[in-house]
Amino acid sequence: MNIAVINFSGNVGKSTIARHLLAPRVRDAKVIAVESINADDGAQETDEKFRGRQFSELQARLLSGDNVVVDVGASNVESFVALMSEYDGSHDDFDLFVVPVVSAEKQQRDTVATLLNLANMGIAREKIVVVFNQVDRVLGFQESQFSSIFSFYNLKRSFRLDRDAVLYQSDVYKYAAEAGRSMDAVLTDPTDYKSAIAETPASSEKNRLVALLGLRRLALRVNAELDAVFEAIVRPAMTIAVGARDE
């Protein structure tokens, strides 16, 4: 299965969705960043890197038979989209286009432009899906926060919109990075932190254990939310992809 995470706008959480939502849940998936070669943000979690203009090389990679998640960086998205249009039919190499959006109005406008471009390439609506990202957990998800997206959806219906595809703001990734741990390491850590905390006298070590317990609790909550969003946005596309290959 090949998935593109794409938006003309930056700061919508594309890399987080590629690396933490999609890659861990698609079997043996490789993450490919389409970004400036000297950009190193998250490089340790990227398997390969291409520039947007290297579309022919990327196309060959998509046809390799591996499961691939392509994280299209904002600095390369225009060349990526232009070349995908030039290579007629190349969008069929992707099973799904995931378009993250946040509530800021500029990002919503850029998201609408992204959705319009994808539809104009002839990509089927079932293969384009929006993820509502960085939603305030206290306020909860409200359609009014994403009024531009819902208005465009009601006008065009050229993409999938699922109200369950919501990811909330969380500091878990920041805390995991500060602890020098991946999300997977946090989730699979077998340590009984409550017992360790009870057995440790007041000290910096006790504080460290308390922080790690809090990190695990955050990670468990976020991981459950990631599971739910994956089921909402990817499972339908996986069924379509399998059916297409069987025809």
C-alpha positions as CSV (number, residue, x, y, z in Angstrom):
1,M,0.0,0.0,0.0
2,N,1.3,3.5,-0.9
3,I,0.1,6.5,1.0
4,A,0.9,10.2,0.4
5,V,0.6,12.7,3.3
6,I,0.3,16.0,1.6
7,N,-0.7,19.7,2.0
8,F,0.4,22.9,0.4
9,S,0.7,24.3,3.9
10,G,3.3,23.7,6.5
11,N,2.7,23.3,10.2
12,V,-0.3,20.9,9.8
13,G,1.5,17.9,11.3
14,K,2.3,15.9,8.1
15,S,5.4,14.3,9.4
16,T,3.8,13.3,12.7
17,I,1.0,11.6,10.9
18,A,3.3,9.9,8.5
19,R,5.7,8.6,11.2
20,H,3.4,8.0,14.1
21,L,-0.1,7.3,12.7
22,L,0.6,5.5,9.4
23,A,4.0,3.9,9.3
24,P,3.6,1.8,12.5
25,R,0.2,0.5,11.3
26,V,1.0,-0.4,7.7
27,R,2.9,-3.6,7.6
28,D,6.7,-3.1,7.1
29,A,6.1,0.4,5.8
30,K,9.0,2.6,4.7
31,V,8.8,6.3,5.3
32,I,10.0,8.4,2.4
33,A,10.4,12.2,2.9
34,V,10.0,14.4,-0.2
35,E,11.9,17.4,1.2
36,S,15.0,19.5,0.7
37,I,18.0,17.1,1.1
38,N,19.6,19.3,3.8
39,A,16.4,19.3,5.9
40,D,17.1,17.1,8.9
41,D,13.9,17.5,10.9
42,G,12.9,14.0,11.9
43,A,15.5,12.5,9.6
44,Q,16.2,9.7,12.1
45,E,12.7,8.5,11.5
46,T,12.8,8.6,7.7
47,D,14.0,5.6,5.7
48,E,14.6,7.5,2.4
49,K,14.6,11.0,1.1
50,F,13.9,12.5,-2.3
51,R,13.5,16.0,-3.7
52,G,10.1,16.9,-5.3
53,R,11.7,17.1,-8.7
54,Q,13.0,13.5,-8.4
55,F,9.6,12.2,-9.2
56,S,10.7,9.6,-11.7
57,E,13.0,8.0,-9.0
58,L,10.1,8.1,-6.5
59,Q,7.8,6.6,-9.0
60,A,10.1,3.6,-9.4
61,R,10.2,3.2,-5.6
62,L,6.4,3.2,-5.4
63,L,6.2,0.4,-8.0
64,S,8.7,-1.7,-6.0
65,G,5.9,-3.6,-4.2
66,D,6.9,-2.3,-0.7
67,N,4.4,-0.6,1.5
68,V,5.4,3.1,1.4
69,V,4.3,6.3,3.3
70,V,5.4,9.4,1.5
71,D,5.7,12.6,3.6
72,V,5.6,15.5,1.1
73,G,7.3,18.5,2.7
74,A,5.8,22.0,2.1
75,S,8.9,23.2,0.4
76,N,8.6,20.5,-2.3
77,V,4.9,20.0,-2.6
78,E,4.4,22.3,-5.6
79,S,7.0,20.5,-7.7
80,F,5.7,17.1,-6.5
81,V,2.2,17.9,-7.6
82,A,3.3,19.4,-10.9
83,L,5.3,16.4,-11.8
84,M,2.6,14.0,-10.7
85,S,0.3,15.8,-13.2
86,E,3.0,15.6,-15.9
87,Y,3.4,11.8,-15.4
88,D,-0.1,11.1,-16.5
89,G,-1.8,8.5,-14.4
90,S,1.0,8.4,-11.8
91,H,-1.4,9.3,-9.0
92,D,-2.8,5.7,-9.4
93,D,0.4,4.5,-7.8
94,F,-1.0,5.8,-4.5
95,D,-3.8,4.1,-2.7
96,L,-4.5,7.0,-0.4
97,F,-3.8,10.7,-0.1
98,V,-4.0,11.9,3.5
99,V,-4.5,15.7,3.9
100,P,-4.0,16.9,7.5
101,V,-5.6,20.2,8.5
102,V,-5.5,22.4,11.5
103,S,-8.0,25.1,12.5
104,A,-5.9,28.2,11.5
105,E,-7.7,29.9,8.6
106,K,-4.6,30.1,6.4
107,Q,-4.0,26.4,6.8
108,Q,-7.6,25.7,6.0
109,R,-7.4,27.8,2.8
110,D,-4.2,26.0,1.7
111,T,-5.9,22.7,2.5
112,V,-8.9,23.6,0.2
113,A,-6.3,24.4,-2.5
114,T,-4.7,21.0,-2.0
115,L,-8.0,19.1,-2.1
116,L,-9.0,21.0,-5.3
117,N,-5.7,20.2,-7.0
118,L,-5.9,16.5,-6.1
119,A,-9.5,16.3,-7.4
120,N,-8.5,18.1,-10.6
121,M,-5.9,15.4,-11.3
122,G,-8.7,12.9,-11.5
123,I,-8.1,11.2,-8.2
124,A,-11.2,9.4,-6.9
125,R,-12.8,10.9,-3.9
126,E,-12.5,7.6,-2.0
127,K,-8.7,8.0,-2.2
128,I,-8.5,11.5,-0.6
129,V,-9.2,11.9,3.1
130,V,-8.9,14.8,5.6
131,V,-7.5,14.4,9.1
132,F,-8.4,17.1,11.6
133,N,-5.2,17.6,13.5
134,Q,-4.1,19.4,16.7
135,V,-7.6,19.8,18.0
136,D,-7.9,21.4,21.4
137,R,-8.8,18.5,23.8
138,V,-10.7,20.7,26.2
139,L,-12.9,22.4,23.6
140,G,-13.3,19.1,21.7
141,F,-13.9,18.8,18.0
142,Q,-16.4,21.3,16.5
143,E,-17.3,21.7,12.9
144,S,-17.2,25.5,13.4
145,Q,-13.5,25.3,13.9
146,F,-13.1,23.9,10.4
147,S,-15.8,25.9,8.7
148,S,-13.8,26.3,5.4
149,I,-13.3,22.6,5.1
150,F,-16.9,21.7,5.7
151,S,-18.1,24.4,3.3
152,F,-15.9,23.1,0.6
153,Y,-16.9,19.5,1.3
154,N,-20.6,20.4,1.0
155,L,-19.9,22.2,-2.2
156,K,-17.7,19.6,-4.0
157,R,-17.9,16.2,-2.2
158,S,-14.6,15.4,-3.9
159,F,-12.9,13.8,-0.9
160,R,-13.8,11.8,2.2
161,L,-14.6,13.6,5.4
162,D,-14.9,11.5,8.5
163,R,-15.8,13.2,11.8
164,D,-13.9,10.4,13.6
165,A,-10.7,11.4,11.9
166,V,-9.6,13.7,14.7
167,L,-6.2,14.0,16.4
168,Y,-5.9,16.1,19.5
169,Q,-3.1,18.3,20.7
170,S,-0.6,16.4,22.8
171,D,2.9,17.0,24.2
172,V,3.7,13.3,24.1
173,Y,6.1,13.5,21.1
174,K,8.0,16.4,22.8
175,Y,8.2,14.5,26.1
176,A,9.3,11.3,24.3
177,A,12.0,13.2,22.5
178,E,13.2,14.8,25.7
179,A,13.4,11.3,27.3
180,G,15.4,10.1,24.3
181,R,12.7,7.5,23.5
182,S,10.6,6.6,20.5
183,M,6.9,6.2,20.8
184,D,7.3,2.4,20.3
185,A,9.9,2.2,23.0
186,V,7.5,4.0,25.4
187,L,4.6,1.8,24.6
188,T,6.5,-1.5,24.9
189,D,8.5,-0.6,28.0
190,P,7.7,-3.4,30.5
191,T,8.8,-1.4,33.6
192,D,6.4,-1.4,36.5
193,Y,6.9,2.3,37.2
194,K,4.4,2.5,40.1
195,S,6.3,-0.1,42.0
196,A,9.7,1.5,41.1
197,I,8.4,4.9,42.3
198,A,7.2,3.4,45.6
199,E,10.6,1.8,46.2
200,T,12.7,4.8,45.3
201,P,13.4,7.5,47.9
202,A,12.8,11.1,47.1
203,S,15.5,12.0,44.5
204,S,16.1,13.1,41.0
205,E,15.7,9.4,40.0
206,K,12.2,9.3,41.6
207,N,11.3,12.4,39.6
208,R,12.6,10.7,36.4
209,L,10.4,7.6,37.1
210,V,7.4,9.8,37.7
211,A,8.0,11.6,34.4
212,L,8.3,8.3,32.6
213,L,5.1,7.0,34.1
214,G,3.3,10.2,33.0
215,L,4.8,9.8,29.5
216,R,3.6,6.2,29.2
217,R,0.1,7.2,30.2
218,L,0.0,10.0,27.6
219,A,1.4,7.6,25.0
220,L,-1.3,5.0,25.7
221,R,-4.0,7.6,25.3
222,V,-2.6,9.0,22.1
223,N,-1.9,5.5,20.7
224,A,-5.6,4.6,21.1
225,E,-6.6,7.7,19.3
226,L,-4.1,7.0,16.5
227,D,-5.6,3.4,16.2
228,A,-9.1,4.9,15.9
229,V,-8.1,7.4,13.2
230,F,-6.3,4.7,11.3
231,E,-9.4,2.5,11.2
232,A,-11.5,5.5,10.1
233,I,-9.2,6.7,7.2
234,V,-7.1,3.8,6.1
235,R,-9.1,0.6,6.4
236,P,-11.6,1.6,3.7
237,A,-8.8,2.4,1.4
238,M,-7.1,-0.9,2.1
239,T,-10.2,-2.7,1.1
240,I,-10.5,-0.8,-2.1
241,A,-6.8,-1.4,-2.9
242,V,-7.1,-5.1,-2.3
243,G,-10.2,-5.3,-4.5
244,A,-8.5,-3.4,-7.3
245,R,-5.6,-5.8,-7.3
246,D,-8.0,-8.8,-7.4
247,E,-9.7,-7.5,-10.5
